[in-house]
Amino acid sequence: MVSAIAGVLRAILAMGHYEHRIDVVAHGNTDPVLPALMAYELLDRVLPRGMASTAGERLSLLASLLAAAAFVVWLHQARRAAGRLGGALEWAPGWAVGGWFIPVANLFIPYRVVRDVWRAGGPLAPRAPVRRWWASVLITVLLNGLIRLYGVATSDGGVLEQTALDMRIVAYPLWTAGAVATVVTAYLTVRVMRRITEAQQSGSRQGRTT
């Protein structure tokens, strides 16, 4: 859930930075988004000059990388545990890690590995939102990529700076969508992990009683 909090904070600081830009360029802001502006200005006073605008982005990136690493470690362990329980599995444990790093193939291999591990729990395994989880992962990755490209394009000297696309009506929905997608993905990830862990714990207890 740390990545979800960081994603929301990134969106708030990005909006605050934008409101600050309006204030500087227009020498005043008649309709500011005050919570975002206040959060940005508070952080701007605490951090070195100019760092507030990138703090949210760097924090979100770091949180996402740590969350992804923790999930991959868990998935590898879950795949090995599924093999010990005797489930019929299609993907070897190495794919639980390697599948994330193969271009194009990483669009479907991680999903298939997670589905494989979940199905190994048998017909009595708790329902897990594996499809919805993977759809949310792909949407979140896409939105975060667009957000980073948009940030570069609308920065000082960027190709979209002060154009029709460098406006609240474009930026704020994009940042909000990215934050919402991150929160949804974090929630579904926790659900999938819990359901698979519950299924494996149940299978382990049944194995000891037989």
C-alpha positions as CSV (number, residue, x, y, z in Angstrom):
1,M,0.0,0.0,0.0
2,V,3.0,2.3,0.2
3,S,3.0,2.6,-3.5
4,A,-0.6,3.7,-3.4
5,I,0.1,6.4,-0.9
6,A,3.1,7.5,-2.9
7,G,1.0,7.6,-6.1
8,V,-1.6,9.8,-4.5
9,L,1.1,12.1,-3.1
10,R,2.7,12.4,-6.5
11,A,-0.6,13.5,-8.0
12,I,-1.2,16.1,-5.3
13,L,2.3,17.6,-5.6
14,A,2.1,17.6,-9.4
15,M,-1.2,19.6,-9.1
16,G,0.4,21.9,-6.5
17,H,3.4,22.5,-8.8
18,Y,1.1,23.4,-11.6
19,E,-0.9,25.8,-9.4
20,H,2.4,27.4,-8.4
21,R,3.4,27.8,-12.1
22,I,0.0,29.6,-12.7
23,D,0.7,31.9,-9.7
24,V,4.2,32.8,-11.0
25,V,3.3,33.3,-14.6
26,A,0.0,35.1,-14.0
27,H,1.2,37.0,-10.9
28,G,-1.8,35.5,-9.0
29,N,-4.2,32.6,-9.1
30,T,-7.9,33.5,-8.8
31,D,-9.0,29.9,-8.7
32,P,-6.3,27.8,-7.0
33,V,-6.6,24.1,-5.9
34,L,-5.7,25.1,-2.4
35,P,-4.9,21.7,-0.8
36,A,-2.5,20.8,-3.6
37,L,-0.9,24.2,-3.6
38,M,-0.5,24.3,0.2
39,A,1.1,20.8,0.1
40,Y,3.5,21.9,-2.6
41,E,4.5,25.1,-0.9
42,L,5.0,23.4,2.4
43,L,7.3,20.9,0.8
44,D,9.1,23.6,-1.1
45,R,10.0,25.3,2.1
46,V,11.4,22.1,3.6
47,L,13.3,20.7,0.6
48,P,16.2,22.4,-1.3
49,R,15.1,24.9,-3.9
50,G,13.4,23.2,-6.9
51,M,13.3,19.8,-5.4
52,A,9.6,19.9,-4.4
53,S,8.5,19.5,-8.1
54,T,10.4,16.2,-8.4
55,A,10.0,14.8,-4.9
56,G,6.6,13.2,-5.6
57,E,7.8,11.7,-8.8
58,R,10.9,10.2,-7.3
59,L,9.1,8.9,-4.2
60,S,6.4,7.3,-6.4
61,L,9.1,5.6,-8.6
62,L,11.0,4.3,-5.6
63,A,7.9,3.0,-3.9
64,S,6.8,1.3,-7.2
65,L,10.2,-0.4,-7.6
66,L,10.2,-1.6,-4.0
67,A,6.6,-2.9,-4.3
68,A,7.4,-4.7,-7.5
69,A,10.5,-6.3,-6.1
70,A,8.6,-7.5,-3.0
71,F,5.9,-8.9,-5.2
72,V,8.3,-10.8,-7.5
73,V,10.1,-12.3,-4.4
74,W,6.7,-13.4,-3.0
75,L,5.6,-14.8,-6.4
76,H,8.8,-16.9,-6.7
77,Q,8.3,-18.3,-3.2
78,A,4.6,-19.0,-3.9
79,R,5.5,-20.8,-7.1
80,R,7.9,-23.0,-5.3
81,A,5.4,-23.7,-2.5
82,A,2.8,-24.6,-5.1
83,G,5.2,-27.2,-6.6
84,R,5.8,-28.7,-3.1
85,L,2.1,-29.1,-2.7
86,G,1.9,-31.3,-5.8
87,G,-0.2,-29.0,-8.0
88,A,-0.2,-29.4,-11.8
89,L,1.9,-26.4,-12.9
90,E,2.8,-25.2,-16.4
91,W,5.4,-22.6,-15.6
92,A,8.7,-23.3,-13.8
93,P,9.7,-21.2,-10.8
94,G,12.3,-19.2,-12.8
95,W,9.5,-17.7,-14.9
96,A,8.1,-16.1,-11.7
97,V,11.1,-13.8,-11.9
98,G,12.4,-13.9,-15.5
99,G,9.0,-13.4,-17.0
100,W,8.9,-9.8,-15.9
101,F,12.1,-8.8,-17.8
102,I,11.4,-10.2,-21.3
103,P,10.1,-7.4,-23.6
104,V,6.6,-8.0,-25.0
105,A,6.5,-11.4,-23.3
106,N,6.2,-9.6,-19.9
107,L,2.8,-8.4,-21.1
108,F,1.4,-11.9,-20.4
109,I,3.9,-14.2,-18.7
110,P,3.5,-12.8,-15.2
111,Y,-0.2,-13.1,-15.5
112,R,0.0,-16.7,-16.6
113,V,2.4,-17.5,-13.8
114,V,0.1,-16.0,-11.1
115,R,-2.9,-17.8,-12.6
116,D,-0.9,-21.0,-12.7
117,V,0.0,-20.7,-9.0
118,W,-3.6,-19.8,-8.0
119,R,-5.1,-22.8,-10.0
120,A,-2.6,-25.1,-8.3
121,G,-4.6,-24.6,-5.1
122,G,-7.3,-26.8,-6.6
123,P,-11.1,-26.4,-7.0
124,L,-11.4,-25.4,-3.3
125,A,-9.0,-22.5,-3.6
126,P,-10.5,-19.1,-2.7
127,R,-11.5,-17.0,-5.7
128,A,-8.8,-14.5,-6.7
129,P,-9.3,-11.5,-9.0
130,V,-6.3,-12.5,-11.1
131,R,-7.7,-11.1,-14.4
132,R,-8.8,-7.8,-12.9
133,W,-5.4,-7.5,-11.1
134,W,-3.4,-8.0,-14.3
135,A,-5.7,-5.6,-16.3
136,S,-5.1,-2.9,-13.5
137,V,-1.3,-3.6,-13.6
138,L,-1.2,-2.9,-17.4
139,I,-3.4,0.2,-17.1
140,T,-1.3,1.5,-14.3
141,V,2.0,1.0,-16.2
142,L,0.5,2.7,-19.3
143,L,-0.8,5.7,-17.3
144,N,2.4,6.1,-15.4
145,G,4.4,6.1,-18.7
146,L,2.1,8.7,-20.1
147,I,2.4,10.8,-17.0
148,R,6.2,10.8,-17.2
149,L,6.2,11.6,-20.9
150,Y,3.7,14.4,-20.3
151,G,5.9,15.8,-17.5
152,V,8.9,15.9,-19.9
153,A,6.9,17.4,-22.7
154,T,5.3,20.2,-20.6
155,S,8.5,21.1,-18.6
156,D,10.6,24.2,-19.4
157,G,11.5,24.0,-23.0
158,G,9.3,20.9,-23.7
159,V,7.4,20.5,-26.9
160,L,4.1,20.9,-25.2
161,E,5.0,23.8,-22.9
162,Q,2.3,26.5,-22.9
163,T,0.3,24.7,-25.6
164,A,-3.4,23.7,-25.5
165,L,-2.3,20.4,-23.9
166,D,-0.4,22.1,-21.1
167,M,-3.6,22.9,-19.2
168,R,-5.5,21.8,-16.1
169,I,-8.2,20.1,-18.1
170,V,-5.6,17.7,-19.5
171,A,-3.1,17.4,-16.7
172,Y,-5.3,17.0,-13.7
173,P,-7.5,14.1,-15.1
174,L,-4.3,12.4,-16.2
175,W,-2.6,12.7,-12.8
176,T,-5.8,11.7,-11.0
177,A,-6.3,8.6,-13.3
178,G,-2.7,7.6,-12.5
179,A,-3.3,7.9,-8.8
180,V,-6.6,6.0,-8.9
181,A,-5.1,3.2,-11.0
182,T,-2.2,2.9,-8.6
183,V,-4.5,2.5,-5.6
184,V,-6.7,0.0,-7.4
185,T,-3.7,-2.1,-8.4
186,A,-2.3,-2.0,-4.9
187,Y,-5.6,-3.2,-3.5
188,L,-6.0,-6.0,-6.0
189,T,-2.4,-7.1,-5.6
190,V,-3.0,-7.5,-1.8
191,R,-6.2,-9.5,-2.5
192,V,-4.4,-11.8,-5.0
193,M,-1.5,-12.4,-2.6
194,R,-3.8,-13.1,0.3
195,R,-6.1,-15.6,-1.6
196,I,-3.1,-17.5,-3.0
197,T,-1.5,-17.6,0.4
198,E,-4.7,-18.8,2.0
199,A,-5.1,-21.6,-0.6
200,Q,-1.5,-22.8,-0.1
201,Q,-1.9,-22.7,3.7
202,S,-5.1,-24.7,3.4
203,G,-3.4,-27.2,1.1
204,S,-0.5,-27.6,3.4
205,R,-2.8,-28.4,6.4
206,Q,-4.7,-30.9,4.4
207,G,-1.4,-32.6,3.3
208,R,-0.3,-32.9,6.9
209,T,-3.7,-34.6,7.9
210,T,-3.6,-37.2,5.1
